């Protein structure tokens, strides 16, 4: 049977840290956990465990070649898992992390992971989520592969009741109660992978183009279509 932690019942720092340690231990053991983020629950596992990442894709029924997102706990980690990171992307990360900003970046050539795409995409999606418990986990676990805790193509899971899995599929559920619906993250990418050829706004979500352009002014002129 999986362990279930009701976050709202954890009233002391010691109780919260004990729950974090259980979650991190499961992740290090190659198991899948369920975590709350800003407005939805996600499946999460060690980003470097090929079997664990494959398990997440199996739970979701993902199409072949679908890549999981990567969650990290701090900006220092970004330097260790990327290469050829444009200064503009770094400035956006500093301005909006933790938060609803996803960056599509080029993986460091020394990384030994497979997020589900067998490395064919040449880039991966990464962000620092704005949820205190998830951040505590990430500070101890290192990079996590994550995907919405729902079947592919279905709405995000707003509560544990929305998650359709067997008890044996999940090691730990972290329950924060029903989550309010919210915007998706905004997504920004290099126009050309591995080259400083400007940035492309793939999706405008919780952070507007105007807010991002206040940090990187060139975004406005390079992505006028995103506002139309």
Kinemage of the C-alpha trace (Angstrom):
@kinemage 1
@onewidth
@group {chain A} dominant
@subgroup {mainchain}
@vectorlist {calphas} color= white
{ca unk a 1} P 0.000 0.000 0.000
{ca unk a 2} L 1.254 3.498 -0.764
{ca unk a 3} L 1.862 6.032 1.967
{ca unk a 4} L -0.374 9.082 1.976
{ca unk a 5} L 0.603 12.368 3.582
{ca unk a 6} L -2.101 14.969 4.184
{ca unk a 7} L -0.067 18.157 3.986
{ca unk a 8} L -2.605 20.241 5.843
{ca unk a 9} L -2.290 17.875 8.810
{ca unk a 10} L 1.472 18.376 9.033
{ca unk a 11} L 1.708 21.284 11.442
{ca unk a 12} L 5.359 21.274 12.506
{ca unk a 13} L 8.630 21.593 10.614
{ca unk a 14} L 9.669 18.195 11.933
{ca unk a 15} L 6.539 16.531 10.518
{ca unk a 16} L 7.032 18.202 7.145
{ca unk a 17} L 10.702 17.221 6.972
{ca unk a 18} L 9.842 13.628 7.909
{ca unk a 19} L 7.347 13.494 5.038
{ca unk a 20} L 9.915 15.000 2.654
{ca unk a 21} L 12.425 12.321 3.674
{ca unk a 22} L 9.939 9.535 2.952
{ca unk a 23} L 9.168 10.981 -0.481
{ca unk a 24} L 12.857 11.425 -1.332
{ca unk a 25} L 13.665 7.882 -0.189
{ca unk a 26} L 10.976 6.498 -2.510
{ca unk a 27} L 12.342 8.548 -5.411
{ca unk a 28} L 15.880 7.349 -4.766
{ca unk a 29} L 14.535 3.801 -4.725
{ca unk a 30} L 13.303 4.255 -8.289
{ca unk a 31} L 9.641 4.596 -7.377
{ca unk a 32} L 6.946 7.021 -8.521
{ca unk a 33} L 5.345 9.587 -6.224
{ca unk a 34} L 2.445 12.001 -6.608
{ca unk a 35} L 3.115 15.637 -5.726
{ca unk a 36} L 0.949 18.770 -5.727
{ca unk a 37} L 2.167 21.732 -7.750
{ca unk a 38} L 0.526 25.128 -8.257
{ca unk a 39} L -2.778 23.938 -9.697
{ca unk a 40} L -2.481 20.201 -10.435
{ca unk a 41} L -0.994 16.955 -9.214
{ca unk a 42} L 1.906 15.325 -11.049
{ca unk a 43} L 3.608 11.968 -11.226
{ca unk a 44} L 7.269 12.450 -10.335
{ca unk a 45} L 10.378 10.270 -10.232
{ca unk a 46} L 14.162 10.398 -10.465
{ca unk a 47} L 14.965 11.986 -13.837
{ca unk a 48} L 17.991 9.708 -14.174
{ca unk a 49} L 16.043 6.466 -13.674
{ca unk a 50} L 15.060 5.223 -17.131
{ca unk a 51} L 12.741 2.595 -15.684
{ca unk a 52} L 10.989 5.073 -13.395
{ca unk a 53} L 10.466 7.550 -16.234
{ca unk a 54} L 9.114 4.747 -18.415
{ca unk a 55} L 6.703 3.855 -15.606
{ca unk a 56} L 5.291 7.397 -15.574
{ca unk a 57} L 4.679 7.269 -19.326
{ca unk a 58} L 2.993 3.876 -18.903
{ca unk a 59} L 0.664 5.248 -16.219
{ca unk a 60} L -0.371 8.107 -18.507
{ca unk a 61} L -0.639 6.072 -21.694
{ca unk a 62} L 1.731 8.475 -23.431
{ca unk a 63} L 2.539 8.172 -27.098
{ca unk a 64} L 5.967 6.813 -27.989
{ca unk a 65} L 8.578 9.576 -27.932
{ca unk a 66} L 6.770 11.788 -25.413
{ca unk a 67} L 9.244 13.501 -23.092
{ca unk a 68} L 8.599 14.216 -19.427
{ca unk a 69} L 9.220 17.659 -18.021
{ca unk a 70} L 12.088 18.203 -15.584
{ca unk a 71} L 11.589 19.910 -12.227
{ca unk a 72} L 14.546 21.375 -10.335
{ca unk a 73} L 14.901 23.079 -6.988
{ca unk a 74} L 17.332 25.895 -7.695
{ca unk a 75} L 19.110 27.818 -10.437
{ca unk a 76} L 22.464 26.171 -9.658
{ca unk a 77} L 21.071 22.882 -10.913
{ca unk a 78} L 20.209 24.454 -14.276
{ca unk a 79} L 23.889 25.127 -14.967
{ca unk a 80} L 24.733 21.467 -14.390
{ca unk a 81} L 22.145 19.959 -16.726
{ca unk a 82} L 22.233 22.357 -19.687
{ca unk a 83} L 24.646 23.630 -22.297
{ca unk a 84} L 24.652 26.653 -24.607
{ca unk a 85} L 22.107 28.374 -22.382
{ca unk a 86} L 21.300 31.807 -23.807
{ca unk a 87} L 21.795 34.721 -21.415
{ca unk a 88} L 18.220 35.815 -22.138
{ca unk a 89} L 16.836 32.460 -20.966
{ca unk a 90} L 18.941 32.684 -17.828
{ca unk a 91} L 17.569 36.165 -17.133
{ca unk a 92} L 14.001 34.898 -17.506
{ca unk a 93} L 14.700 32.052 -15.095
{ca unk a 94} L 16.136 34.433 -12.518
{ca unk a 95} L 13.123 36.712 -12.848
{ca unk a 96} L 10.285 34.181 -12.790
{ca unk a 97} L 11.465 31.082 -10.916
{ca unk a 98} L 9.971 29.596 -8.850
{ca unk a 99} L 6.877 29.988 -10.963
{ca unk a 100} L 4.927 29.352 -14.121
{ca unk a 101} L 7.791 29.599 -16.607
{ca unk a 102} L 9.028 26.570 -18.539
{ca unk a 103} L 12.258 26.787 -20.527
{ca unk a 104} L 13.078 24.431 -23.381
{ca unk a 105} L 16.841 23.984 -23.145
{ca unk a 106} L 19.627 21.852 -24.578
{ca unk a 107} L 20.778 19.020 -22.269
{ca unk a 108} L 24.377 18.869 -21.125
{ca unk a 109} L 26.272 16.409 -23.278
{ca unk a 110} L 27.327 14.428 -20.197
{ca unk a 111} L 23.771 13.694 -19.026
{ca unk a 112} L 22.774 10.036 -18.848
{ca unk a 113} L 19.007 10.162 -18.953
{ca unk a 114} L 16.075 9.384 -21.215
{ca unk a 115} L 12.966 11.434 -20.506
{ca unk a 116} L 10.958 9.347 -22.950
{ca unk a 117} L 12.158 10.728 -26.278
{ca unk a 118} L 15.411 8.698 -26.461
{ca unk a 119} L 17.165 12.056 -26.734
{ca unk a 120} L 15.768 12.642 -30.224
{ca unk a 121} L 14.292 16.052 -29.420
{ca unk a 122} L 17.622 17.663 -28.591
{ca unk a 123} L 16.061 19.738 -25.811
{ca unk a 124} L 14.003 19.291 -22.668
{ca unk a 125} L 11.491 21.333 -20.690
{ca unk a 126} L 12.512 22.506 -17.220
{ca unk a 127} L 11.180 24.746 -14.485
{ca unk a 128} L 11.239 25.420 -10.755
{ca unk a 129} L 7.684 25.015 -9.408
{ca unk a 130} L 6.222 27.431 -6.898
{ca unk a 131} L 5.100 24.975 -4.240
{ca unk a 132} L 6.863 24.855 -0.890
{ca unk a 133} L 6.636 21.095 -0.316
{ca unk a 134} L 7.767 20.239 -3.840
{ca unk a 135} L 10.717 22.607 -3.433
{ca unk a 136} L 11.752 20.900 -0.209
{ca unk a 137} L 11.675 17.554 -2.006
{ca unk a 138} L 13.654 18.890 -4.981
{ca unk a 139} L 16.389 20.333 -2.778
{ca unk a 140} L 17.094 16.811 -1.537
{ca unk a 141} L 16.170 14.677 -4.536
{ca unk a 142} L 17.817 16.518 -7.403
{ca unk a 143} L 16.124 16.781 -10.812
{ca unk a 144} L 12.782 15.022 -11.146
{ca unk a 145} L 10.973 13.865 -14.258
{ca unk a 146} L 7.344 14.903 -13.988
{ca unk a 147} L 4.089 14.713 -15.916
{ca unk a 148} L 0.470 15.468 -15.148
{ca unk a 149} L -1.069 12.737 -12.983
{ca unk a 150} L -3.778 12.078 -15.545
{ca unk a 151} L -4.143 10.071 -18.703
{ca unk a 152} L -2.703 11.641 -21.828
{ca unk a 153} L -5.132 14.153 -23.280
{ca unk a 154} L -7.283 14.334 -20.143
{ca unk a 155} L -7.694 17.407 -17.905
{ca unk a 156} L -5.122 17.907 -15.135
{ca unk a 157} L -5.699 16.066 -11.876
{ca unk a 158} L -6.950 18.614 -9.332
{ca unk a 159} L -7.359 16.097 -6.504
{ca unk a 160} L -6.230 12.587 -5.623
{ca unk a 161} L -9.696 11.372 -6.604
{ca unk a 162} L -8.891 12.338 -10.196
{ca unk a 163} L -5.868 10.026 -10.341
{ca unk a 164} L -6.628 6.587 -11.775
{ca unk a 165} L -3.859 4.182 -10.768
{ca unk a 166} L -3.390 0.949 -8.849
{ca unk a 167} L -2.091 1.201 -5.305
{ca unk a 168} L 0.989 -0.702 -6.418
{ca unk a 169} L 1.794 1.961 -9.026
{ca unk a 170} L 2.599 4.743 -6.554
{ca unk a 171} L 4.892 4.689 -3.526
{ca unk a 172} L 3.758 7.949 -1.906
{ca unk a 173} L 0.817 10.296 -2.406
{ca unk a 174} L 1.179 13.838 -1.086
{ca unk a 175} L -2.323 15.254 -0.647
{ca unk a 176} L -2.890 19.025 -0.521
{ca unk a 177} L -6.622 18.723 -1.022
{ca unk a 178} L -8.520 19.988 -4.075
{ca unk a 179} L -6.379 22.406 -6.073
{ca unk a 180} L -7.871 25.450 -7.754
{ca unk a 181} L -7.622 25.518 -11.533
{ca unk a 182} L -4.948 27.884 -12.767
{ca unk a 183} L -3.046 28.837 -15.905
{ca unk a 184} L -0.465 26.607 -17.524
{ca unk a 185} L 3.145 27.721 -17.517
{ca unk a 186} L 4.484 30.013 -20.200
{ca unk a 187} L 7.003 28.229 -22.426
{ca unk a 188} L 10.073 29.824 -24.006
{ca unk a 189} L 12.657 28.170 -26.234
{ca unk a 190} L 15.738 28.918 -28.321
{ca unk a 191} L 14.689 29.563 -31.920
{ca unk a 192} L 17.547 27.312 -32.997
{ca unk a 193} L 18.656 24.601 -30.560
{ca unk a 194} L 22.160 25.245 -29.301
{ca unk a 195} L 22.505 28.682 -30.913
{ca unk a 196} L 21.933 32.206 -29.644
{ca unk a 197} L 19.553 33.096 -32.470
{ca unk a 198} L 16.809 34.684 -30.421
{ca unk a 199} L 13.994 33.241 -28.349
{ca unk a 200} L 10.589 31.903 -29.291
{ca unk a 201} L 7.562 32.038 -27.021
{ca unk a 202} L 5.903 28.657 -27.534
{ca unk a 203} L 3.004 29.314 -25.167
{ca unk a 204} L 1.786 32.288 -23.160
{ca unk a 205} L 0.385 31.050 -19.867
{ca unk a 206} L 0.713 32.267 -16.311
{ca unk a 207} L 3.307 34.872 -17.295
{ca unk a 208} L 2.316 37.324 -20.015
{ca unk a 209} L 4.457 38.264 -22.981
{ca unk a 210} L 4.565 41.812 -21.613
{ca unk a 211} L 5.928 40.598 -18.271
{ca unk a 212} L 8.617 38.525 -19.998
{ca unk a 213} L 9.465 41.383 -22.371
{ca unk a 214} L 10.047 43.644 -19.382
{ca unk a 215} L 13.014 41.379 -18.602
{ca unk a 216} L 14.051 40.570 -22.197
{ca unk a 217} L 12.768 43.432 -24.408
{ca unk a 218} L 13.625 41.632 -27.663
{ca unk a 219} L 10.891 39.072 -26.919
{ca unk a 220} L 8.174 41.558 -27.839
{ca unk a 221} L 9.439 42.263 -31.345
{ca unk a 222} L 10.448 38.647 -31.974
{ca unk a 223} L 7.084 37.180 -30.884
{ca unk a 224} L 4.355 39.584 -31.959
{ca unk a 225} L 2.174 36.681 -33.097
{ca unk a 226} L 1.958 35.425 -29.498
{ca unk a 227} L -0.193 38.401 -28.568
{ca unk a 228} L -2.596 38.071 -31.482
